[in-house]
Amino acid sequence: MEDPRSTLVHEIRNHLSAMLMFANLLETIDLPEESHDRLLDSAGELRLVVMEPDLSAATHHDLNAVMDGFWETLTDIEEAQLSENYVSLRADIAERISATRELWSSLN
């Protein structure tokens, strides 16, 4: 039988990976330099969390702060700069952030 903490960590990593994939997509579009730089920084913070070998024991990452920064960066990118598909993907990311927060609080 699988450890419930392991399942939570796996689900958190899946959500974070989806967020990173979206960030990678956004890096390919023409954004203002400041938005692009902030996107790179916030995606870099997410990558550090995802690469953490033992996420369930990692206390040096404030996952909520990392996700707040990422979400703030995404909401600062104007919808006019995004295709309709990206706007709907951004809505999916909002749901993933919410789900990740719940999972993270269950883990700790």
Secondary structure, 3 states (H helix, E strand, C coil): CCCHHHHHHHHHHHHHHHHHHHHHHHCCCCCCHHHHHHHHHHHHHHHHHHCCCCHHHCCCCCHHHHHHHHHHHHHHCCHHHCCHHHHHHHHHHHHHHHHHHHHHHHHC
